[in-house]
Amino acid sequence: MDNFSLLFSSGESMEYDEILRYMKTMNLVKRMLMDVIKMIEVEENELITEIIKSAEKPAMPEAPIIVAKYPKPVREMVLSVMEPGKMYTPTDIKRLIREKHGVDMSTSTVHTALHRLVNRKKVRRVGRGVYQLA
């Protein structure tokens, strides 16, 4: 006689078949719990890896690379099209830059460059909206 038969032959309340079903069910639950634990461990490892990777990255994002809109500084282009003694409007300079350098820019950009050149005493203002080399 096996151990179970000896144990329950004395009139216990559970029968031998019921105990076997109970044990099989408990083993199934145990295997399912072990599978869940394995999944949790895998997830935990992935989270730890992500945390380590994010800690290695710099806190500040890298500075974006600024691409120049024009091939040369606008002030240089303005000076390159102006001749000594001649008077120019921003519209004239815009047209000359487009012809000489193949760059189309707004009149306000030319106007801003002219103001900066006036401040640097490279160009002087001879009238309202009229400029010439200094």
N, CA, C and O atoms as a GROMACS GRO file, in nm:
protein
  536
    1MET      N    1   0.083  -0.117   0.000
    1MET     CA    2   0.000   0.000   0.000
    1MET      C    3   0.088   0.124   0.000
    1MET      O    4   0.189   0.130   0.069
    2ASP      N    5   0.046   0.225  -0.082
    2ASP     CA    6   0.125   0.348  -0.084
    2ASP      C    7   0.087   0.439   0.032
    2ASP      O    8  -0.008   0.412   0.106
    3ASN      N    9   0.161   0.546   0.047
    3ASN     CA   10   0.142   0.637   0.161
    3ASN      C   11   0.003   0.698   0.166
    3ASN      O   12  -0.054   0.714   0.273
    4PHE      N   13  -0.051   0.731   0.047
    4PHE     CA   14  -0.182   0.794   0.044
    4PHE      C   15  -0.290   0.698   0.090
    4PHE      O   16  -0.384   0.734   0.162
    5SER      N   17  -0.275   0.574   0.047
    5SER     CA   18  -0.374   0.473   0.088
    5SER      C   19  -0.368   0.452   0.239
    5SER      O   20  -0.472   0.441   0.303
    6LEU      N   21  -0.250   0.447   0.294
    6LEU     CA   22  -0.236   0.432   0.439
    6LEU      C   23  -0.292   0.553   0.513
    6LEU      O   24  -0.357   0.540   0.617
    7LEU      N   25  -0.266   0.669   0.458
    7LEU     CA   26  -0.306   0.792   0.525
    7LEU      C   27  -0.457   0.805   0.532
    7LEU      O   28  -0.512   0.848   0.633
    8PHE      N   29  -0.523   0.769   0.423
    8PHE     CA   30  -0.666   0.796   0.417
    8PHE      C   31  -0.753   0.671   0.430
    8PHE      O   32  -0.874   0.678   0.411
    9SER      N   33  -0.694   0.562   0.460
    9SER     CA   34  -0.774   0.440   0.477
    9SER      C   35  -0.847   0.440   0.610
    9SER      O   36  -0.937   0.359   0.633
   10SER      N   37  -0.808   0.529   0.697
   10SER     CA   38  -0.870   0.530   0.830
   10SER      C   39  -0.996   0.615   0.835
   10SER      O   40  -1.037   0.657   0.943
   11GLY      N   41  -1.059   0.640   0.720
   11GLY     CA   42  -1.187   0.707   0.721
   11GLY      C   43  -1.179   0.859   0.718
   11GLY      O   44  -1.268   0.926   0.770
   12GLU      N   45  -1.074   0.914   0.659
   12GLU     CA   46  -1.064   1.060   0.647
   12GLU      C   47  -1.178   1.109   0.558
   12GLU      O   48  -1.241   1.030   0.487
   13SER      N   49  -1.204   1.243   0.563
   13SER     CA   50  -1.318   1.298   0.491
   13SER      C   51  -1.295   1.305   0.339
   13SER      O   52  -1.392   1.294   0.264
   14MET      N   53  -1.170   1.323   0.291
   14MET     CA   54  -1.143   1.332   0.148
   14MET      C   55  -1.109   1.195   0.094
   14MET      O   56  -1.043   1.115   0.161
   15GLU      N   57  -1.152   1.168  -0.024
   15GLU     CA   58  -1.118   1.043  -0.089
   15GLU      C   59  -0.986   1.058  -0.164
   15GLU      O   60  -0.940   1.169  -0.190
   16TYR      N   61  -0.929   0.947  -0.196
   16TYR     CA   62  -0.799   0.943  -0.264
   16TYR      C   63  -0.803   1.020  -0.396
   16TYR      O   64  -0.709   1.095  -0.424
   17ASP      N   65  -0.905   1.004  -0.480
   17ASP     CA   66  -0.917   1.072  -0.610
   17ASP      C   67  -0.928   1.223  -0.593
   17ASP      O   68  -0.872   1.299  -0.672
   18GLU      N   69  -1.000   1.264  -0.492
   18GLU     CA   70  -1.016   1.408  -0.467
   18GLU      C   71  -0.881   1.471  -0.431
   18GLU      O   72  -0.850   1.582  -0.474
   19ILE      N   73  -0.803   1.399  -0.353
   19ILE     CA   74  -0.672   1.450  -0.313
   19ILE      C   75  -0.580   1.460  -0.435
   19ILE      O   76  -0.505   1.557  -0.448
   20LEU      N   77  -0.583   1.362  -0.524
   20LEU     CA   78  -0.501   1.366  -0.645
   20LEU      C   79  -0.541   1.485  -0.734
   20LEU      O   80  -0.454   1.554  -0.788
   21ARG      N   81  -0.670   1.509  -0.749
   21ARG     CA   82  -0.718   1.624  -0.827
   21ARG      C   83  -0.672   1.755  -0.763
   21ARG      O   84  -0.629   1.847  -0.832
   22TYR      N   85  -0.680   1.761  -0.632
   22TYR     CA   86  -0.637   1.880  -0.558
   22TYR      C   87  -0.487   1.904  -0.579
   22TYR      O   88  -0.445   2.017  -0.603
   23MET      N   89  -0.407   1.798  -0.571
   23MET     CA   90  -0.263   1.811  -0.590
   23MET      C   91  -0.227   1.852  -0.733
   23MET      O   92  -0.137   1.933  -0.754
   24LYS      N   93  -0.298   1.796  -0.830
   24LYS     CA   94  -0.275   1.834  -0.970
   24LYS      C   95  -0.310   1.982  -0.992
   24LYS      O   96  -0.237   2.054  -1.060
   25THR      N   97  -0.420   2.024  -0.933
   25THR     CA   98  -0.461   2.164  -0.945
   25THR      C   99  -0.357   2.256  -0.881
   25THR      O  100  -0.323   2.361  -0.937
   26MET      N  101  -0.308   2.218  -0.765
   26MET     CA  102  -0.207   2.299  -0.697
   26MET      C  103  -0.077   2.305  -0.778
   26MET      O  104  -0.011   2.409  -0.784
   27ASN      N  105  -0.040   2.193  -0.839
   27ASN     CA  106   0.080   2.192  -0.924
   27ASN      C  107   0.062   2.283  -1.045
   27ASN      O  108   0.154   2.354  -1.084
   28LEU      N  109  -0.058   2.280  -1.104
   28LEU     CA  110  -0.087   2.368  -1.218
   28LEU      C  111  -0.078   2.514  -1.176
   28LEU      O  112  -0.017   2.596  -1.245
   29VAL      N  113  -0.139   2.548  -1.062
   29VAL     CA  114  -0.133   2.685  -1.011
   29VAL      C  115   0.012   2.724  -0.984
   29VAL      O  116   0.053   2.836  -1.016
   30LYS      N  117   0.087   2.634  -0.928
   30LYS     CA  118   0.228   2.660  -0.897
   30LYS      C  119   0.306   2.690  -1.025
   30LYS      O  120   0.387   2.783  -1.028
   31ARG      N  121   0.285   2.611  -1.132
   31ARG     CA  122   0.353   2.634  -1.260
   31ARG      C  123   0.312   2.768  -1.322
   31ARG      O  124   0.395   2.840  -1.378
   32MET      N  125   0.183   2.799  -1.312
   32MET     CA  126   0.136   2.927  -1.365
   32MET      C  127   0.200   3.045  -1.291
   32MET      O  128   0.240   3.144  -1.352
   33LEU      N  129   0.208   3.032  -1.159
   33LEU     CA  130   0.272   3.138  -1.080
   33LEU      C  131   0.420   3.151  -1.115
   33LEU      O  132   0.474   3.262  -1.119
   34MET      N  133   0.485   3.040  -1.139
   34MET     CA  134   0.627   3.044  -1.176
   34MET      C  135   0.644   3.113  -1.312
   34MET      O  136   0.740   3.188  -1.332
   35ASP      N  137   0.551   3.086  -1.406
   35ASP     CA  138   0.556   3.153  -1.536
   35ASP      C  139   0.537   3.303  -1.520
   35ASP      O  140   0.606   3.383  -1.584
   36VAL      N  141   0.444   3.342  -1.435
   36VAL     CA  142   0.420   3.484  -1.410
   36VAL      C  143   0.544   3.549  -1.349
   36VAL      O  144   0.582   3.660  -1.387
   37ILE      N  145   0.607   3.480  -1.256
   37ILE     CA  146   0.730   3.533  -1.194
   37ILE      C  147   0.840   3.551  -1.298
   37ILE      O  148   0.911   3.651  -1.296
   38LYS      N  149   0.854   3.455  -1.390
   38LYS     CA  150   0.953   3.467  -1.497
   38LYS      C  151   0.924   3.588  -1.585
   38LYS      O  152   1.015   3.661  -1.622
   39MET      N  153   0.796   3.609  -1.620
   39MET     CA  154   0.759   3.725  -1.702
   39MET      C  155   0.790   3.855  -1.629
   39MET      O  156   0.839   3.950  -1.690
   40ILE      N  157   0.764   3.860  -1.501
   40ILE     CA  158   0.793   3.979  -1.422
   40ILE      C  159   0.943   4.006  -1.419
   40ILE      O  160   0.986   4.120  -1.431
   41GLU      N  161   1.023   3.900  -1.403
   41GLU     CA  162   1.168   3.916  -1.401
   41GLU      C  163   1.220   3.969  -1.534
   41GLU      O  164   1.309   4.054  -1.537
   42VAL      N  165   1.165   3.918  -1.645
   42VAL     CA  166   1.206   3.967  -1.777
   42VAL      C  167   1.171   4.114  -1.791
   42VAL      O  168   1.253   4.194  -1.835
   43GLU      N  169   1.049   4.149  -1.753
   43GLU     CA  170   1.005   4.289  -1.760
   43GLU      C  171   1.093   4.378  -1.671
   43GLU      O  172   1.130   4.488  -1.710
   44GLU      N  173   1.125   4.328  -1.555
   44GLU     CA  174   1.209   4.403  -1.461
   44GLU      C  175   1.347   4.427  -1.523
   44GLU      O  176   1.401   4.538  -1.513
   45ASN      N  177   1.405   4.325  -1.586
   45ASN     CA  178   1.535   4.339  -1.651
   45ASN      C  179   1.530   4.442  -1.764
   45ASN      O  180   1.623   4.522  -1.780
   46GLU      N  181   1.422   4.441  -1.842
   46GLU     CA  182   1.408   4.538  -1.950
   46GLU      C  183   1.397   4.680  -1.895
   46GLU      O  184   1.457   4.773  -1.949
   47LEU      N  185   1.322   4.697  -1.787
   47LEU     CA  186   1.310   4.829  -1.725
   47LEU      C  187   1.445   4.877  -1.671
   47LEU      O  188   1.480   4.994  -1.687
   48ILE      N  189   1.518   4.789  -1.609
   48ILE     CA  190   1.650   4.826  -1.556
   48ILE      C  191   1.742   4.868  -1.670
   48ILE      O  192   1.815   4.966  -1.658
   49THR      N  193   1.738   4.794  -1.780
   49THR     CA  194   1.820   4.828  -1.896
   49THR      C  195   1.783   4.966  -1.949
   49THR      O  196   1.872   5.045  -1.981
   50GLU      N  197   1.654   4.995  -1.960
   50GLU     CA  198   1.609   5.126  -2.007
   50GLU      C  199   1.654   5.238  -1.914
   50GLU      O  200   1.696   5.344  -1.960
   51ILE      N  201   1.647   5.214  -1.784
   51ILE     CA  202   1.689   5.315  -1.687
   51ILE      C  203   1.838   5.342  -1.701
   51ILE      O  204   1.882   5.457  -1.696
   52ILE      N  205   1.916   5.237  -1.718
   52ILE     CA  206   2.062   5.253  -1.735
   52ILE      C  207   2.092   5.330  -1.863
   52ILE      O  208   2.178   5.418  -1.863
   53LYS      N  209   2.023   5.297  -1.972
   53LYS     CA  210   2.045   5.367  -2.099
   53LYS      C  211   2.010   5.514  -2.086
   53LYS      O  212   2.084   5.600  -2.135
   54SER      N  213   1.898   5.546  -2.022
   54SER     CA  214   1.857   5.686  -2.009
   54SER      C  215   1.951   5.763  -1.917
   54SER      O  216   1.968   5.884  -1.933
   55ALA      N  217   2.012   5.694  -1.820
   55ALA     CA  218   2.107   5.761  -1.732
   55ALA      C  219   2.237   5.792  -1.805
   55ALA      O  220   2.307   5.887  -1.769
   56GLU      N  221   2.271   5.714  -1.907
   56GLU     CA  222   2.393   5.737  -1.983
   56GLU      C  223   2.379   5.854  -2.079
   56GLU      O  224   2.479   5.916  -2.115
   57LYS      N  225   2.258   5.886  -2.121
   57LYS     CA  226   2.236   5.996  -2.214
   57LYS      C  227   2.254   6.129  -2.142
   57LYS      O  228   2.223   6.140  -2.023
   58PRO      N  229   2.304   6.230  -2.214
   58PRO     CA  230   2.317   6.362  -2.150
   58PRO      C  231   2.180   6.420  -2.119
   58PRO      O  232   2.083   6.396  -2.192
   59ALA      N  233   2.172   6.496  -2.012
   59ALA     CA  234   2.044   6.553  -1.969
   59ALA      C  235   1.995   6.655  -2.071
   59ALA      O  236   1.875   6.662  -2.098
   60MET      N  237   2.087   6.733  -2.127
   60MET     CA  238   2.049   6.834  -2.225
   60MET      C  239   2.059   6.775  -2.365
   60MET      O  240   2.156   6.705  -2.395
   61PRO      N  241   1.961   6.800  -2.449
   61PRO     CA  242   1.973   6.751  -2.586
   61PRO      C  243   2.084   6.826  -2.658
   61PRO      O  244   2.117   6.939  -2.624
   62GLU      N  245   2.141   6.760  -2.757
   62GLU     CA  246   2.247   6.824  -2.833
   62GLU      C  247   2.193   6.947  -2.904
   62GLU      O  248   2.077   6.950  -2.945
   63ALA      N  249   2.278   7.048  -2.918
   63ALA     CA  250   2.237   7.171  -2.986
   63ALA      C  251   2.211   7.140  -3.133
   63ALA      O  252   2.289   7.069  -3.196
   64PRO      N  253   2.102   7.192  -3.187
   64PRO     CA  254   2.074   7.167  -3.327
   64PRO      C  255   2.178   7.235  -3.416
   64PRO      O  256   2.231   7.341  -3.381
   65ILE      N  257   2.205   7.176  -3.528
   65ILE     CA  258   2.298   7.234  -3.624
   65ILE      C  259   2.219   7.336  -3.706
   65ILE      O  260   2.118   7.304  -3.767
   66ILE      N  261   2.269   7.458  -3.705
   66ILE     CA  262   2.201   7.566  -3.778
   66ILE      C  263   2.262   7.575  -3.916
   66ILE      O  264   2.383   7.593  -3.931
   67VAL      N  265   2.179   7.564  -4.015
   67VAL     CA  266   2.225   7.572  -4.152
   67VAL      C  267   2.203   7.714  -4.202
   67VAL      O  268   2.095   7.769  -4.186
   68ALA      N  269   2.306   7.772  -4.261
   68ALA     CA  270   2.296   7.909  -4.310
   68ALA      C  271   2.195   7.916  -4.424
   68ALA      O  272   2.190   7.830  -4.511
   69LYS      N  273   2.115   8.022  -4.420
   69LYS     CA  274   2.014   8.042  -4.523
   69LYS      C  275   2.079   8.095  -4.650
   69LYS      O  276   2.036   8.064  -4.762
   70TYR      N  277   2.183   8.176  -4.632
   70TYR     CA  278   2.252   8.238  -4.745
   70TYR      C  279   2.396   8.189  -4.749
   70TYR      O  280   2.453   8.156  -4.645
   71PRO      N  281   2.456   8.183  -4.870
   71PRO     CA  282   2.593   8.132  -4.881
   71PRO      C  283   2.697   8.218  -4.811
   71PRO      O  284   2.799   8.167  -4.766
   72LYS      N  285   2.673   8.349  -4.802
   72LYS     CA  286   2.763   8.442  -4.734
   72LYS      C  287   2.678   8.526  -4.640
   72LYS      O  288   2.556   8.530  -4.652
   73PRO      N  289   2.743   8.594  -4.545
   73PRO     CA  290   2.666   8.687  -4.463
   73PRO      C  291   2.604   8.795  -4.551
   73PRO      O  292   2.665   8.840  -4.648
   74VAL      N  293   2.483   8.836  -4.517
   74VAL     CA  294   2.410   8.933  -4.598
   74VAL      C  295   2.487   9.064  -4.607
   74VAL      O  296   2.489   9.128  -4.713
   75ARG      N  297   2.551   9.105  -4.497
   75ARG     CA  298   2.627   9.231  -4.500
   75ARG      C  299   2.737   9.226  -4.606
   75ARG      O  300   2.759   9.324  -4.677
   76GLU      N  301   2.805   9.111  -4.616
   76GLU     CA  302   2.910   9.097  -4.720
   76GLU      C  303   2.851   9.109  -4.859
   76GLU      O  304   2.909   9.175  -4.945
   77MET      N  305   2.736   9.046  -4.881
   77MET     CA  306   2.673   9.052  -5.013
   77MET      C  307   2.630   9.195  -5.046
   77MET      O  308   2.643   9.239  -5.160
   78VAL      N  309   2.579   9.267  -4.946
   78VAL     CA  310   2.537   9.405  -4.967
   78VAL      C  311   2.658   9.488  -5.008
   78VAL      O  312   2.652   9.563  -5.106
   79LEU      N  313   2.768   9.476  -4.934
   79LEU     CA  314   2.888   9.553  -4.965
   79LEU      C  315   2.946   9.516  -5.101
   79LEU      O  316   3.002   9.602  -5.170
   80SER      N  317   2.933   9.388  -5.141
   80SER     CA  318   2.992   9.344  -5.267
   80SER      C  319   2.921   9.403  -5.390
   80SER      O  320   2.980   9.410  -5.498
   81VAL      N  321   2.796   9.445  -5.375
   81VAL     CA  322   2.723   9.499  -5.491
   81VAL      C  323   2.722   9.652  -5.493
   81VAL      O  324   2.682   9.712  -5.593
   82MET      N  325   2.766   9.714  -5.385
   82MET     CA  326   2.766   9.861  -5.380
   82MET      C  327   2.898   9.916  -5.436
   82MET      O  328   3.005   9.860  -5.413
   83GLU      N  329   2.888  10.027  -5.509
   83GLU     CA  330   3.005  10.094  -5.564
   83GLU      C  331   3.020  10.230  -5.496
   83GLU      O  332   2.919  10.292  -5.462
   84PRO      N  333   3.144  10.276  -5.474
   84PRO     CA  334   3.164  10.407  -5.410
   84PRO      C  335   3.100  10.521  -5.490
   84PRO      O  336   3.109  10.525  -5.613
   85GLY      N  337   3.036  10.612  -5.418
   85GLY     CA  338   2.976  10.731  -5.480
   85GLY      C  339   2.835  10.709  -5.532
   85GLY      O  340   2.764  10.807  -5.555
   86LYS      N  341   2.791  10.585  -5.552
   86LYS     CA  342   2.656  10.560  -5.602
   86LYS      C  343   2.559  10.547  -5.486
   86LYS      O  344   2.596  10.503  -5.377
   87MET      N  345   2.433  10.586  -5.509
   87MET     CA  346   2.329  10.574  -5.406
   87MET      C  347   2.236  10.458  -5.441
   87MET      O  348   2.205  10.433  -5.558
   88TYR      N  349   2.193  10.388  -5.334
   88TYR     CA  350   2.112  10.267  -5.351
   88TYR      C  351   1.994  10.267  -5.253
   88TYR      O  352   2.004  10.317  -5.141
   89THR      N  353   1.884  10.209  -5.298
   89THR     CA  354   1.772  10.179  -5.207
   89THR      C  355   1.782  10.030  -5.172
   89THR      O  356   1.850   9.956  -5.243
   90PRO      N  357   1.716   9.986  -5.066
   90PRO     CA  358   1.718   9.842  -5.035
   90PRO      C  359   1.668   9.756  -5.151
   90PRO      O  360   1.715   9.645  -5.170
   91THR      N  361   1.572   9.807  -5.227
   91THR     CA  362   1.519   9.732  -5.341
   91THR      C  363   1.625   9.717  -5.450
   91THR      O  364   1.637   9.611  -5.511
   92ASP      N  365   1.704   9.825  -5.474
   92ASP     CA  366   1.813   9.818  -5.572
   92ASP      C  367   1.914   9.712  -5.530
   92ASP      O  368   1.957   9.630  -5.612
   93ILE      N  369   1.951   9.713  -5.403
   93ILE     CA  370   2.051   9.618  -5.353
   93ILE      C  371   1.999   9.475  -5.362
   93ILE      O  372   2.073   9.383  -5.395
   94LYS      N  373   1.872   9.457  -5.332
   94LYS     CA  374   1.810   9.324  -5.340
   94LYS      C  375   1.821   9.271  -5.483
   94LYS      O  376   1.857   9.155  -5.504
   95ARG      N  377   1.790   9.356  -5.581
   95ARG     CA  378   1.796   9.317  -5.722
   95ARG      C  379   1.940   9.282  -5.762
   95ARG      O  380   1.963   9.183  -5.831
   96LEU      N  381   2.036   9.365  -5.720
   96LEU     CA  382   2.176   9.342  -5.754
   96LEU      C  383   2.230   9.212  -5.691
   96LEU      O  384   2.306   9.140  -5.754
   97ILE      N  385   2.190   9.184  -5.569
   97ILE     CA  386   2.232   9.058  -5.504
   97ILE      C  387   2.175   8.938  -5.578
   97ILE      O  388   2.244   8.838  -5.597
   98ARG      N  389   2.050   8.949  -5.621
   98ARG     CA  390   1.989   8.839  -5.696
   98ARG      C  391   2.063   8.817  -5.828
   98ARG      O  392   2.085   8.703  -5.869
   99GLU      N  393   2.102   8.927  -5.894
   99GLU     CA  394   2.173   8.915  -6.022
   99GLU      C  395   2.316   8.862  -6.003
   99GLU      O  396   2.359   8.774  -6.078
  100LYS      N  397   2.388   8.914  -5.903
  100LYS     CA  398   2.529   8.879  -5.886
  100LYS      C  399   2.548   8.745  -5.815
  100LYS      O  400   2.632   8.664  -5.856
  101HIS      N  401   2.471   8.720  -5.708
  101HIS     CA  402   2.492   8.600  -5.625
  101HIS      C  403   2.386   8.492  -5.646
  101HIS      O  404   2.402   8.381  -5.597
  102GLY      N  405   2.279   8.524  -5.718
  102GLY     CA  406   2.172   8.426  -5.740
  102GLY      C  407   2.093   8.395  -5.615
  102GLY      O  408   2.034   8.288  -5.604
  103VAL      N  409   2.091   8.490  -5.520
  103VAL     CA  410   2.021   8.470  -5.394
  103VAL      C  411   1.904   8.567  -5.388
  103VAL      O  412   1.920   8.688  -5.408
  104ASP      N  413   1.786   8.513  -5.361
  104ASP     CA  414   1.668   8.598  -5.346
  104ASP      C  415   1.637   8.614  -5.198
  104ASP      O  416   1.615   8.515  -5.128
  105MET      N  417   1.636   8.737  -5.151
  105MET     CA  418   1.609   8.763  -5.010
  105MET      C  419   1.507   8.875  -5.000
  105MET      O  420   1.483   8.948  -5.096
  106SER      N  421   1.449   8.888  -4.884
  106SER     CA  422   1.346   8.990  -4.866
  106SER      C  423   1.411   9.127  -4.853
  106SER      O  424   1.528   9.140  -4.816
  107THR      N  425   1.333   9.230  -4.884
  107THR     CA  426   1.380   9.368  -4.873
  107THR      C  427   1.409   9.402  -4.727
  107THR      O  428   1.501   9.478  -4.698
  108SER      N  429   1.331   9.345  -4.636
  108SER     CA  430   1.354   9.374  -4.494
  108SER      C  431   1.488   9.318  -4.447
  108SER      O  432   1.552   9.377  -4.360
  109THR      N  433   1.532   9.205  -4.503
  109THR     CA  434   1.663   9.148  -4.470
  109THR      C  435   1.774   9.243  -4.517
  109THR      O  436   1.870   9.267  -4.444
  110VAL      N  437   1.760   9.296  -4.639
  110VAL     CA  438   1.858   9.392  -4.691
  110VAL      C  439   1.858   9.518  -4.605
  110VAL      O  440   1.963   9.572  -4.574
  111HIS      N  441   1.739   9.564  -4.568
  111HIS     CA  442   1.725   9.684  -4.486
  111HIS      C  443   1.795   9.667  -4.352
  111HIS      O  444   1.864   9.758  -4.305
  112THR      N  445   1.777   9.551  -4.289
  112THR     CA  446   1.842   9.522  -4.161
  112THR      C  447   1.994   9.523  -4.177
  112THR      O  448   2.065   9.578  -4.093
  113ALA      N  449   2.043   9.460  -4.284
  113ALA     CA  450   2.188   9.457  -4.309
  113ALA      C  451   2.241   9.598  -4.330
  113ALA      O  452   2.350   9.630  -4.281
  114LEU      N  453   2.167   9.681  -4.401
  114LEU     CA  454   2.210   9.819  -4.422
  114LEU      C  455   2.219   9.896  -4.290
  114LEU      O  456   2.315   9.970  -4.269
  115HIS      N  457   2.121   9.878  -4.202
  115HIS     CA  458   2.125   9.944  -4.071
  115HIS      C  459   2.248   9.901  -3.991
  115HIS      O  460   2.311   9.984  -3.926
  116ARG      N  461   2.281   9.774  -3.997
  116ARG     CA  462   2.399   9.725  -3.925
  116ARG      C  463   2.527   9.782  -3.985
  116ARG      O  464   2.622   9.814  -3.913
  117LEU      N  465   2.529   9.794  -4.116
  117LEU     CA  466   2.647   9.853  -4.182
  117LEU      C  467   2.659  10.002  -4.151
  117LEU      O  468   2.770  10.053  -4.141
  118VAL      N  469   2.548  10.071  -4.136
  118VAL     CA  470   2.549  10.212  -4.094
  118VAL      C  471   2.607  10.222  -3.954
  118VAL      O  472   2.690  10.309  -3.928
  119ASN      N  473   2.565  10.134  -3.864
  119ASN     CA  474   2.618  10.134  -3.727
  119ASN      C  475   2.768  10.105  -3.723
  119ASN      O  476   2.838  10.154  -3.635
  120ARG      N  477   2.816  10.027  -3.818
  120ARG     CA  478   2.959   9.995  -3.825
  120ARG      C  479   3.037  10.096  -3.909
  120ARG      O  480   3.157  10.082  -3.930
  121LYS      N  481   2.966  10.198  -3.955
  121LYS     CA  482   3.024  10.308  -4.034
  121LYS      C  483   3.086  10.261  -4.166
  121LYS      O  484   3.183  10.320  -4.214
  122LYS      N  485   3.031  10.155  -4.223
  122LYS     CA  486   3.074  10.108  -4.356
  122LYS      C  487   2.986  10.169  -4.465
  122LYS      O  488   3.029  10.187  -4.579
  123VAL      N  489   2.863  10.201  -4.427
  123VAL     CA  490   2.765  10.260  -4.518
  123VAL      C  491   2.707  10.381  -4.446
  123VAL      O  492   2.697  10.382  -4.324
  124ARG      N  493   2.668  10.482  -4.525
  124ARG     CA  494   2.599  10.595  -4.460
  124ARG      C  495   2.465  10.617  -4.527
  124ARG      O  496   2.443  10.585  -4.644
  125ARG      N  497   2.377  10.672  -4.448
  125ARG     CA  498   2.241  10.701  -4.494
  125ARG      C  499   2.243  10.843  -4.548
  125ARG      O  500   2.276  10.938  -4.476
  126VAL      N  501   2.208  10.857  -4.675
  126VAL     CA  502   2.211  10.990  -4.738
  126VAL      C  503   2.072  11.050  -4.752
  126VAL      O  504   2.060  11.168  -4.784
  127GLY      N  505   1.972  10.976  -4.728
  127GLY     CA  506   1.834  11.022  -4.735
  127GLY      C  507   1.743  10.912  -4.687
  127GLY      O  508   1.787  10.804  -4.649
  128ARG      N  509   1.614  10.941  -4.689
  128ARG     CA  510   1.519  10.842  -4.642
  128ARG      C  511   1.519  10.723  -4.740
  128ARG      O  512   1.478  10.737  -4.855
  129GLY      N  513   1.566  10.607  -4.692
  129GLY     CA  514   1.569  10.485  -4.771
  129GLY      C  515   1.677  10.486  -4.878
  129GLY      O  516   1.672  10.406  -4.971
  130VAL      N  517   1.776  10.577  -4.866
  130VAL     CA  518   1.883  10.583  -4.964
  130VAL      C  519   2.016  10.572  -4.891
  130VAL      O  520   2.038  10.637  -4.789
  131TYR      N  521   2.105  10.486  -4.946
  131TYR     CA  522   2.232  10.456  -4.880
  131TYR      C  523   2.345  10.460  -4.982
  131TYR      O  524   2.324  10.443  -5.102
  132GLN      N  525   2.468  10.484  -4.930
  132GLN     CA  526   2.588  10.474  -5.013
  132GLN      C  527   2.705  10.433  -4.927
  132GLN      O  528   2.701  10.445  -4.805
  133LEU      N  529   2.810  10.385  -4.993
  133LEU     CA  530   2.930  10.343  -4.918
  133LEU      C  531   2.988  10.464  -4.847
  133LEU      O  532   2.985  10.576  -4.898
  134ALA      N  533   3.041  10.441  -4.729
  134ALA     CA  534   3.100  10.551  -4.651
  134ALA      C  535   3.242  10.577  -4.694
  134ALA      O  536   3.308  10.666  -4.640
   0.00000   0.00000   0.00000
